[in-house]
Amino acid sequence: MKCEFCGGQTVKRKVRKQHWLEGRLYLVENVEAEICGECGERYFHATVLDRIDAMLKAEHHVKERLSVEVVSFA
C-alpha cells in the first residue's frame, strides 16, 4: 500500500505498539502493521486493533511490568 503522508511504499512487519484502553497504557509486542519505508508511518488494520482490545479485556499473560514517568512539557 502507499503511505498517505509521503506516498512511500509500505511493508508488513511485526512491531511493538503502544495501546491505550480504558485509561491504561499497554505495550503489545508482535503486532502486524504496514510500515512506510520512507517516513516510518505505521498503519494498523482495524481487525488487529479490535483483537488487541479483546485480548486486553480478557485475562491475559503479562510478560513484564514497567514504571513510566509522566511529565508536563509546559
N, CA, C and O atoms as a GROMACS GRO file, in nm:
protein
  296
    1MET      N    1   0.084  -0.118   0.000
    1MET     CA    2   0.000   0.000   0.000
    1MET      C    3   0.089   0.124   0.000
    1MET      O    4   0.207   0.116   0.033
    2LYS      N    5   0.032   0.237  -0.036
    2LYS     CA    6   0.107   0.363  -0.038
    2LYS      C    7   0.077   0.442   0.089
    2LYS      O    8  -0.036   0.445   0.138
    3CYS      N    9   0.180   0.507   0.141
    3CYS     CA   10   0.166   0.591   0.259
    3CYS      C   11   0.081   0.714   0.227
    3CYS      O   12   0.101   0.778   0.124
    4GLU      N   13  -0.013   0.745   0.315
    4GLU     CA   14  -0.100   0.861   0.296
    4GLU      C   15  -0.026   0.993   0.316
    4GLU      O   16  -0.072   1.096   0.269
    5PHE      N   17   0.087   0.991   0.385
    5PHE     CA   18   0.159   1.114   0.416
    5PHE      C   19   0.265   1.150   0.314
    5PHE      O   20   0.274   1.265   0.271
    6CYS      N   21   0.346   1.051   0.273
    6CYS     CA   22   0.458   1.083   0.183
    6CYS      C   23   0.452   1.010   0.049
    6CYS      O   24   0.531   1.040  -0.040
    7GLY      N   25   0.359   0.915   0.035
    7GLY     CA   26   0.348   0.841  -0.090
    7GLY      C   27   0.443   0.724  -0.102
    7GLY      O   28   0.445   0.656  -0.205
    8GLY      N   29   0.524   0.699   0.001
    8GLY     CA   30   0.618   0.588   0.000
    8GLY      C   31   0.547   0.454   0.006
    8GLY      O   32   0.428   0.447   0.038
    9GLN      N   33   0.619   0.349  -0.025
    9GLN     CA   34   0.563   0.213  -0.022
    9GLN      C   35   0.574   0.155   0.119
    9GLN      O   36   0.675   0.175   0.187
   10THR      N   37   0.471   0.084   0.163
   10THR     CA   38   0.472   0.022   0.296
   10THR      C   39   0.510  -0.125   0.286
   10THR      O   40   0.496  -0.188   0.182
   11VAL      N   41   0.559  -0.177   0.398
   11VAL     CA   42   0.599  -0.317   0.410
   11VAL      C   43   0.537  -0.373   0.537
   11VAL      O   44   0.533  -0.305   0.640
   12LYS      N   45   0.487  -0.499   0.531
   12LYS     CA   46   0.432  -0.562   0.651
   12LYS      C   47   0.545  -0.601   0.745
   12LYS      O   48   0.645  -0.659   0.703
   13ARG      N   49   0.527  -0.567   0.873
   13ARG     CA   50   0.624  -0.602   0.977
   13ARG      C   51   0.549  -0.624   1.108
   13ARG      O   52   0.434  -0.582   1.124
   14LYS      N   53   0.616  -0.691   1.199
   14LYS     CA   54   0.565  -0.706   1.336
   14LYS      C   55   0.636  -0.600   1.421
   14LYS      O   56   0.758  -0.587   1.417
   15VAL      N   57   0.558  -0.525   1.498
   15VAL     CA   58   0.611  -0.414   1.577
   15VAL      C   59   0.560  -0.420   1.720
   15VAL      O   60   0.470  -0.498   1.753
   16ARG      N   61   0.618  -0.336   1.804
   16ARG     CA   62   0.567  -0.314   1.940
   16ARG      C   63   0.476  -0.192   1.933
   16ARG      O   64   0.518  -0.086   1.886
   17LYS      N   65   0.353  -0.206   1.980
   17LYS     CA   66   0.255  -0.098   1.972
   17LYS      C   67   0.219  -0.048   2.111
   17LYS      O   68   0.191  -0.126   2.202
   18GLN      N   69   0.218   0.084   2.126
   18GLN     CA   70   0.165   0.146   2.246
   18GLN      C   71   0.014   0.153   2.228
   18GLN      O   72  -0.034   0.204   2.127
   19HIS      N   73  -0.061   0.101   2.324
   19HIS     CA   74  -0.206   0.089   2.307
   19HIS      C   75  -0.277   0.134   2.435
   19HIS      O   76  -0.254   0.077   2.542
   20TRP      N   77  -0.361   0.236   2.423
   20TRP     CA   78  -0.441   0.282   2.536
   20TRP      C   79  -0.576   0.214   2.534
   20TRP      O   80  -0.640   0.204   2.429
   21LEU      N   81  -0.620   0.166   2.649
   21LEU     CA   82  -0.752   0.105   2.662
   21LEU      C   83  -0.805   0.136   2.802
   21LEU      O   84  -0.743   0.102   2.902
   22GLU      N   85  -0.920   0.201   2.806
   22GLU     CA   86  -0.987   0.234   2.932
   22GLU      C   87  -0.893   0.305   3.029
   22GLU      O   88  -0.889   0.273   3.148
   23GLY      N   89  -0.817   0.401   2.977
   23GLY     CA   90  -0.730   0.483   3.061
   23GLY      C   91  -0.600   0.418   3.102
   23GLY      O   92  -0.526   0.474   3.183
   24ARG      N   93  -0.570   0.301   3.048
   24ARG     CA   94  -0.446   0.231   3.082
   24ARG      C   95  -0.361   0.215   2.958
   24ARG      O   96  -0.412   0.193   2.848
   25LEU      N   97  -0.229   0.227   2.977
   25LEU     CA   98  -0.136   0.212   2.866
   25LEU      C   99  -0.075   0.073   2.867
   25LEU      O  100  -0.031   0.024   2.971
   26TYR      N  101  -0.073   0.009   2.750
   26TYR     CA  102  -0.015  -0.123   2.733
   26TYR      C  103   0.089  -0.116   2.622
   26TYR      O  104   0.076  -0.037   2.528
   27LEU      N  105   0.192  -0.198   2.631
   27LEU     CA  106   0.284  -0.221   2.521
   27LEU      C  107   0.256  -0.362   2.471
   27LEU      O  108   0.269  -0.459   2.546
   28VAL      N  109   0.217  -0.373   2.346
   28VAL     CA  110   0.180  -0.501   2.289
   28VAL      C  111   0.284  -0.537   2.183
   28VAL      O  112   0.306  -0.461   2.088
   29GLU      N  113   0.349  -0.652   2.199
   29GLU     CA  114   0.454  -0.693   2.107
   29GLU      C  115   0.398  -0.781   1.995
   29GLU      O  116   0.291  -0.841   2.008
   30ASN      N  117   0.473  -0.788   1.886
   30ASN     CA  118   0.441  -0.875   1.772
   30ASN      C  119   0.309  -0.841   1.705
   30ASN      O  120   0.233  -0.931   1.667
   31VAL      N  121   0.281  -0.712   1.690
   31VAL     CA  122   0.158  -0.667   1.625
   31VAL      C  123   0.188  -0.642   1.478
   31VAL      O  124   0.282  -0.570   1.444
   32GLU      N  125   0.107  -0.701   1.389
   32GLU     CA  126   0.127  -0.681   1.247
   32GLU      C  127   0.086  -0.540   1.206
   32GLU      O  128  -0.021  -0.492   1.243
   33ALA      N  129   0.173  -0.475   1.128
   33ALA     CA  130   0.147  -0.339   1.082
   33ALA      C  131   0.206  -0.321   0.943
   33ALA      O  132   0.292  -0.399   0.901
   34GLU      N  133   0.160  -0.219   0.873
   34GLU     CA  134   0.221  -0.175   0.748
   34GLU      C  135   0.307  -0.053   0.784
   34GLU      O  136   0.257   0.044   0.840
   35ILE      N  137   0.436  -0.060   0.752
   35ILE     CA  138   0.530   0.046   0.788
   35ILE      C  139   0.581   0.111   0.660
   35ILE      O  140   0.625   0.042   0.568
   36CYS      N  141   0.576   0.244   0.654
   36CYS     CA  142   0.627   0.316   0.537
   36CYS      C  143   0.779   0.313   0.539
   36CYS      O  144   0.842   0.347   0.639
   37GLY      N  145   0.839   0.272   0.427
   37GLY     CA  146   0.983   0.267   0.415
   37GLY      C  147   1.048   0.403   0.403
   37GLY      O  148   1.169   0.416   0.423
   38GLU      N  149   0.970   0.506   0.371
   38GLU     CA  150   1.023   0.642   0.355
   38GLU      C  151   1.016   0.722   0.486
   38GLU      O  152   1.118   0.774   0.532
   39CYS      N  153   0.897   0.732   0.544
   39CYS     CA  154   0.880   0.820   0.661
   39CYS      C  155   0.857   0.745   0.792
   39CYS      O  156   0.861   0.806   0.899
   40GLY      N  157   0.832   0.612   0.786
   40GLY     CA  158   0.813   0.534   0.908
   40GLY      C  159   0.672   0.532   0.962
   40GLY      O  160   0.647   0.471   1.066
   41GLU      N  161   0.578   0.598   0.895
   41GLU     CA  162   0.438   0.596   0.941
   41GLU      C  163   0.389   0.452   0.953
   41GLU      O  164   0.421   0.368   0.869
   42ARG      N  165   0.311   0.425   1.059
   42ARG     CA  166   0.263   0.289   1.085
   42ARG      C  167   0.112   0.284   1.068
   42ARG      O  168   0.040   0.373   1.113
   43TYR      N  169   0.065   0.177   1.002
   43TYR     CA  170  -0.077   0.156   0.979
   43TYR      C  171  -0.116   0.022   1.038
   43TYR      O  172  -0.050  -0.079   1.016
   44PHE      N  173  -0.227   0.022   1.113
   44PHE     CA  174  -0.279  -0.100   1.175
   44PHE      C  175  -0.419  -0.126   1.122
   44PHE      O  176  -0.501  -0.036   1.117
   45HIS      N  177  -0.446  -0.249   1.082
   45HIS     CA  178  -0.578  -0.286   1.034
   45HIS      C  179  -0.676  -0.284   1.151
   45HIS      O  180  -0.640  -0.320   1.263
   46ALA      N  181  -0.798  -0.240   1.126
   46ALA     CA  182  -0.900  -0.229   1.232
   46ALA      C  183  -0.924  -0.362   1.302
   46ALA      O  184  -0.947  -0.365   1.422
   47THR      N  185  -0.920  -0.473   1.228
   47THR     CA  186  -0.943  -0.602   1.292
   47THR      C  187  -0.831  -0.637   1.390
   47THR      O  188  -0.855  -0.701   1.492
   48VAL      N  189  -0.710  -0.594   1.360
   48VAL     CA  190  -0.597  -0.617   1.452
   48VAL      C  191  -0.619  -0.536   1.580
   48VAL      O  192  -0.598  -0.588   1.690
   49LEU      N  193  -0.662  -0.412   1.566
   49LEU     CA  194  -0.686  -0.328   1.684
   49LEU      C  195  -0.801  -0.384   1.768
   49LEU      O  196  -0.795  -0.381   1.891
   50ASP      N  197  -0.904  -0.435   1.703
   50ASP     CA  198  -1.016  -0.497   1.776
   50ASP      C  199  -0.969  -0.621   1.852
   50ASP      O  200  -1.011  -0.645   1.965
   51ARG      N  201  -0.881  -0.701   1.790
   51ARG     CA  202  -0.829  -0.820   1.856
   51ARG      C  203  -0.744  -0.783   1.977
   51ARG      O  204  -0.747  -0.853   2.079
   52ILE      N  205  -0.668  -0.674   1.967
   52ILE     CA  206  -0.588  -0.628   2.082
   52ILE      C  207  -0.682  -0.589   2.196
   52ILE      O  208  -0.660  -0.629   2.310
   53ASP      N  209  -0.785  -0.511   2.166
   53ASP     CA  210  -0.882  -0.472   2.270
   53ASP      C  211  -0.941  -0.594   2.338
   53ASP      O  212  -0.948  -0.600   2.461
   54ALA      N  213  -0.984  -0.692   2.258
   54ALA     CA  214  -1.047  -0.813   2.315
   54ALA      C  215  -0.947  -0.889   2.402
   54ALA      O  216  -0.983  -0.938   2.509
   55MET      N  217  -0.823  -0.900   2.356
   55MET     CA  218  -0.720  -0.971   2.433
   55MET      C  219  -0.697  -0.902   2.568
   55MET      O  220  -0.687  -0.969   2.672
   56LEU      N  221  -0.688  -0.769   2.567
   56LEU     CA  222  -0.659  -0.696   2.690
   56LEU      C  223  -0.777  -0.695   2.787
   56LEU      O  224  -0.757  -0.688   2.908
   57LYS      N  225  -0.898  -0.701   2.735
   57LYS     CA  226  -1.016  -0.705   2.822
   57LYS      C  227  -1.032  -0.840   2.890
   57LYS      O  228  -1.089  -0.850   2.998
   58ALA      N  229  -0.981  -0.944   2.826
   58ALA     CA  230  -0.988  -1.080   2.882
   58ALA      C  231  -0.865  -1.102   2.972
   58ALA      O  232  -0.774  -1.020   2.975
   59GLU      N  233  -0.865  -1.212   3.043
   59GLU     CA  234  -0.748  -1.248   3.122
   59GLU      C  235  -0.634  -1.277   3.025
   59GLU      O  236  -0.650  -1.354   2.930
   60HIS      N  237  -0.518  -1.216   3.050
   60HIS     CA  238  -0.406  -1.231   2.957
   60HIS      C  239  -0.274  -1.241   3.033
   60HIS      O  240  -0.263  -1.196   3.147
   61HIS      N  241  -0.177  -1.300   2.968
   61HIS     CA  242  -0.043  -1.316   3.026
   61HIS      C  243   0.030  -1.181   3.023
   61HIS      O  244   0.028  -1.112   2.922
   62VAL      N  245   0.093  -1.146   3.134
   62VAL     CA  246   0.174  -1.023   3.141
   62VAL      C  247   0.320  -1.064   3.138
   62VAL      O  248   0.369  -1.130   3.230
   63LYS      N  249   0.390  -1.025   3.033
   63LYS     CA  250   0.530  -1.060   3.014
   63LYS      C  251   0.621  -0.982   3.109
   63LYS      O  252   0.718  -1.035   3.162
   64GLU      N  253   0.588  -0.854   3.129
   64GLU     CA  254   0.674  -0.766   3.209
   64GLU      C  255   0.594  -0.644   3.251
   64GLU      O  256   0.500  -0.603   3.182
   65ARG      N  257   0.630  -0.585   3.364
   65ARG     CA  258   0.569  -0.459   3.410
   65ARG      C  259   0.678  -0.353   3.411
   65ARG      O  260   0.790  -0.379   3.454
   66LEU      N  261   0.643  -0.233   3.364
   66LEU     CA  262   0.737  -0.122   3.358
   66LEU      C  263   0.683  -0.004   3.438
   66LEU      O  264   0.562   0.012   3.454
   67SER      N  265   0.773   0.078   3.486
   67SER     CA  266   0.736   0.203   3.552
   67SER      C  267   0.764   0.317   3.454
   67SER      O  268   0.871   0.322   3.394
   68VAL      N  269   0.667   0.409   3.439
   68VAL     CA  270   0.682   0.517   3.342
   68VAL      C  271   0.660   0.650   3.412
   68VAL      O  272   0.565   0.666   3.489
   69GLU      N  273   0.749   0.746   3.385
   69GLU     CA  274   0.730   0.882   3.438
   69GLU      C  275   0.640   0.962   3.344
   69GLU      O  276   0.650   0.950   3.222
   70VAL      N  277   0.552   1.043   3.402
   70VAL     CA  278   0.465   1.132   3.326
   70VAL      C  279   0.506   1.273   3.362
   70VAL      O  280   0.503   1.311   3.479
   71VAL      N  281   0.545   1.352   3.262
   71VAL     CA  282   0.590   1.490   3.286
   71VAL      C  283   0.514   1.584   3.195
   71VAL      O  284   0.461   1.542   3.092
   72SER      N  285   0.509   1.711   3.233
   72SER     CA  286   0.443   1.813   3.153
   72SER      C  287   0.549   1.899   3.085
   72SER      O  288   0.643   1.945   3.150
   73PHE      N  289   0.536   1.920   2.956
   73PHE     CA  290   0.632   1.998   2.879
   73PHE      C  291   0.614   2.148   2.901
   73PHE      O  292   0.709   2.224   2.885
   74ALA      N  293   0.495   2.189   2.936
   74ALA     CA  294   0.465   2.333   2.951
   74ALA      C  295   0.525   2.391   3.077
   74ALA      O  296   0.509   2.510   3.103
   0.00000   0.00000   0.00000
